[in-house]
Amino acid sequence: MDLEELYNVRSLEEWEFLMDKAIERKDKVAILILTDYLRWIPKDYIPKSQNVREYIQHVKYLINNCDKLVDDWLNIHSCEELRESCNFNIEGKKSSFIPIDDKELIRYIAKGCGIFWIV
């Protein structure tokens, strides 16, 4: 996928289209870049794409289980902040089709939700 396209998303529809394409291609880099947009996703957003819906459910699952996934780079207070800032109104479900380790993805989710996590 074109990096310029990934770094210049102009709408929620475009973000969903690109994320769907990235998931289909199992493009780890594209998924991580697009994860950086999470803070701008409305809390009540329900994706039309099944792939993106499962991705958002997986994000919610990881946020709900943040305390179990982080080591010393993110503290409990930051996990609480993360839950507040990216509290999507969708059921959290673990997904096995996202080609990124949960411990790595939760870092990008924190960054995408605007949580300062580098210690």
URRA-V914969 format. One record per pair of residues at least 24 apart in sequence whose C-alpha atoms are under 7 Angstrom apart, sorted by the first residue. I is the first residue (numbers start at 0). GAP is how many residues later the second one is. Records with the same first field share a line. If there is no record, write none. Layout:
I=GAP, GAP
This chain:
0=29
5=24, 27, 28
15=36
18=33
19=29, 31, 32
22=28
25=73
27=71, 72
31=76
34=73, 74, 77
35=72, 75, 76
36=75
37=74, 75
38=47, 73, 74, 75
42=44, 45, 46
43=44, 45
53=41
56=33, 34, 35, 36
57=34, 35, 36, 37
59=28, 32
60=31, 32, 33
61=44
68=34
69=33
72=44, 45, 46
73=43
77=37
81=28, 31, 33
84=28
85=27
